[in-house]
Amino acid sequence: MPQYFRDFPKVEYDIKKNGTTELMTDITVRFKIQDVLKNRTAVYYDYDIQEGERADVIAFNVYDDATLDWLIYIVNYTFDPLFDWPLDRKSFINFIKEKYGSVSQAQAQVHHYEWIYQKQKVLYDGTRIPELTYEVDLSTYNTLSPKDRRIVYSYGYEEDLNDAKRRIKLLDASYIPGVLSQIEGIFD
């Protein structure tokens, strides 16, 4: 990721609010780059991050250039790679222990209750209709039939959030040169 900020313009900024300015990287350019990617007609495809896989490894495997990890972050609106990227198993367990005290406490603690409004369906042509749920309070939960309700425990909730981060979009490699030249134009 250090390559990402290499060409960013520098600005004078009084970071300490003491009247003395320092030369700093203008990170607001990031939003201009996101506009270039959003408005560009390009081909994106889904990619599932494997256990412990980092963006630089994906960039090397897909684009033959590990320094293009920043492009993966931007395409996926990953603002904080430490928290917006899926945790590996060991880091996830440590996160659970830190947040809930232990794995067993997280597995026993009710996070919320759900009403299963619509069960997942697969149509005759293979189209999947996703399950729809609503978070409800305990009183409402108790009025629902057992087949239409679910208890979500903290461990499962956190695991689902972490797993949802595994599905990302990758820009097709054939569009990289064009995107890079447009981005270079931002810095001219």
C-alpha positions as CSV (number, residue, x, y, z in Angstrom):
1,M,0.0,0.0,0.0
2,P,2.9,2.5,0.4
3,Q,2.9,2.8,-3.4
4,Y,-0.6,4.2,-3.3
5,F,0.3,7.5,-1.7
6,R,3.6,8.0,-3.6
7,D,2.2,10.4,-6.2
8,F,-0.3,12.2,-4.1
9,P,0.2,16.0,-3.9
10,K,1.6,17.5,-0.8
11,V,-0.1,20.4,1.1
12,E,1.0,22.7,3.9
13,Y,-1.2,22.0,7.0
14,D,-1.2,23.2,10.6
15,I,-1.8,19.8,12.1
16,K,-0.9,20.9,15.7
17,K,-2.9,24.1,15.4
18,N,0.0,26.1,16.6
19,G,0.6,28.4,13.6
20,T,3.4,26.2,12.2
21,T,2.5,24.3,9.0
22,E,4.0,20.9,8.0
23,L,4.2,19.4,4.5
24,M,1.7,16.5,4.4
25,T,0.2,14.1,1.8
26,D,-3.2,15.3,0.6
27,I,-5.3,12.2,1.2
28,T,-8.5,13.9,-0.1
29,V,-7.3,12.9,-3.6
30,R,-8.6,9.4,-2.8
31,F,-12.1,10.6,-3.4
32,K,-11.2,11.8,-6.9
33,I,-9.7,8.4,-7.7
34,Q,-12.9,6.7,-6.5
35,D,-14.9,8.9,-8.9
36,V,-12.7,7.8,-11.8
37,L,-13.3,4.2,-10.9
38,K,-17.0,4.6,-10.3
39,N,-17.7,6.5,-13.6
40,R,-15.4,4.3,-15.7
41,T,-17.1,1.7,-17.8
42,A,-15.2,-1.4,-16.7
43,V,-15.7,-5.0,-15.9
44,Y,-15.7,-6.1,-12.4
45,Y,-16.0,-9.6,-11.1
46,D,-16.7,-11.2,-7.8
47,Y,-13.8,-12.7,-5.8
48,D,-13.9,-14.6,-2.5
49,I,-11.0,-13.8,-0.2
50,Q,-9.5,-17.0,1.1
51,E,-8.5,-17.6,4.7
52,G,-5.6,-15.2,5.6
53,E,-5.3,-13.8,2.1
54,R,-4.1,-10.2,1.9
55,A,-4.8,-7.6,-0.8
56,D,-1.2,-7.5,-2.0
57,V,-1.2,-11.2,-2.6
58,I,-4.5,-11.0,-4.5
59,A,-3.1,-8.0,-6.5
60,F,0.0,-10.1,-7.4
61,N,-2.0,-13.2,-8.3
62,V,-4.5,-11.3,-10.4
63,Y,-2.6,-8.3,-11.8
64,D,1.0,-9.5,-11.5
65,D,1.8,-6.5,-9.3
66,A,1.5,-6.6,-5.5
67,T,1.7,-2.8,-5.4
68,L,-1.8,-2.5,-6.9
69,D,-3.3,-3.6,-3.5
70,W,-4.6,0.0,-3.2
71,L,-6.7,-0.5,-6.3
72,I,-8.5,-3.5,-4.6
73,Y,-9.1,-1.4,-1.5
74,I,-10.5,1.6,-3.5
75,V,-12.7,-0.6,-5.8
76,N,-14.3,-2.1,-2.6
77,Y,-14.5,1.1,-0.6
78,T,-12.2,-0.4,2.0
79,F,-11.3,2.6,4.1
80,D,-9.5,0.8,6.9
81,P,-7.7,-2.4,5.7
82,L,-7.3,-3.5,9.4
83,F,-11.1,-3.5,10.1
84,D,-12.8,-3.6,6.7
85,W,-10.8,-6.7,5.5
86,P,-11.9,-10.1,6.8
87,L,-10.0,-11.4,9.8
88,D,-8.2,-14.7,9.6
89,R,-9.4,-17.4,12.1
90,K,-6.8,-16.6,14.8
91,S,-7.4,-12.9,14.6
92,F,-11.1,-13.4,14.7
93,I,-10.9,-15.6,17.8
94,N,-8.7,-12.9,19.5
95,F,-11.3,-10.3,18.5
96,I,-14.1,-12.3,20.0
97,K,-12.2,-12.9,23.2
98,E,-11.3,-9.2,23.5
99,K,-14.9,-8.1,22.8
100,Y,-16.9,-10.7,24.7
101,G,-14.4,-12.2,27.2
102,S,-14.3,-15.7,25.7
103,V,-15.6,-17.7,22.7
104,S,-18.1,-19.5,25.0
105,Q,-19.5,-16.2,26.3
106,A,-20.0,-15.0,22.7
107,Q,-21.7,-18.2,21.7
108,A,-24.1,-18.0,24.7
109,Q,-24.9,-14.3,24.5
110,V,-28.0,-13.3,22.6
111,H,-27.2,-10.6,20.1
112,H,-30.7,-10.2,18.7
113,Y,-33.9,-12.0,17.7
114,E,-35.0,-12.4,14.1
115,W,-38.3,-12.9,12.4
116,I,-37.8,-15.0,9.2
117,Y,-40.1,-13.0,6.9
118,Q,-39.3,-15.0,3.8
119,K,-37.4,-18.3,3.6
120,Q,-34.7,-18.7,0.9
121,K,-36.1,-20.2,-2.3
122,V,-34.6,-21.6,-5.5
123,L,-36.9,-21.1,-8.5
124,Y,-37.2,-23.7,-11.3
125,D,-34.6,-21.8,-13.4
126,G,-32.0,-21.9,-10.6
127,T,-32.6,-18.3,-9.5
128,R,-32.1,-17.9,-5.8
129,I,-34.5,-15.7,-3.8
130,P,-32.7,-14.7,-0.6
131,E,-34.0,-15.1,2.9
132,L,-35.5,-12.0,4.4
133,T,-35.3,-11.4,8.1
134,Y,-36.2,-8.5,10.4
135,E,-34.7,-7.9,13.8
136,V,-37.4,-8.0,16.5
137,D,-37.7,-7.6,20.2
138,L,-38.2,-10.6,22.6
139,S,-41.9,-10.0,23.0
140,T,-42.5,-10.1,19.2
141,Y,-40.1,-13.1,18.9
142,N,-42.2,-15.0,21.5
143,T,-45.4,-14.5,19.4
144,L,-43.8,-16.0,16.2
145,S,-44.0,-19.7,15.3
146,P,-40.8,-21.6,15.9
147,K,-40.3,-22.0,12.1
148,D,-40.5,-18.2,11.5
149,R,-38.0,-17.1,14.2
150,R,-34.4,-17.3,15.1
151,I,-32.1,-16.4,17.9
152,V,-28.8,-14.8,16.7
153,Y,-25.9,-15.2,19.2
154,S,-23.0,-12.7,19.3
155,Y,-20.5,-15.2,18.0
156,G,-22.6,-16.0,14.9
157,Y,-23.4,-12.4,14.3
158,E,-19.7,-11.4,14.3
159,E,-18.8,-14.4,12.2
160,D,-21.5,-13.5,9.6
161,L,-20.1,-9.9,9.5
162,N,-16.6,-11.1,9.0
163,D,-17.6,-13.6,6.3
164,A,-19.5,-11.0,4.4
165,K,-16.3,-9.1,4.0
166,R,-14.9,-12.0,2.0
167,R,-16.9,-11.3,-1.2
168,I,-15.2,-8.4,-3.0
169,K,-15.1,-7.0,-6.5
170,L,-12.0,-7.0,-8.7
171,L,-11.4,-4.9,-11.7
172,D,-10.7,-6.9,-14.8
173,A,-6.9,-6.8,-15.5
174,S,-7.4,-5.5,-19.0
175,Y,-8.8,-2.2,-17.7
176,I,-5.8,-1.5,-15.4
177,P,-3.7,0.4,-17.9
178,G,-6.6,2.8,-18.7
179,V,-7.5,3.4,-15.1
180,L,-3.9,4.0,-14.1
181,S,-3.5,6.6,-16.9
182,Q,-6.7,8.4,-15.9
183,I,-5.5,8.4,-12.3
184,E,-2.1,9.8,-13.3
185,G,-4.0,12.6,-14.9
186,I,-5.3,13.6,-11.5
187,F,-1.8,14.3,-10.3
188,D,-0.7,16.4,-13.3
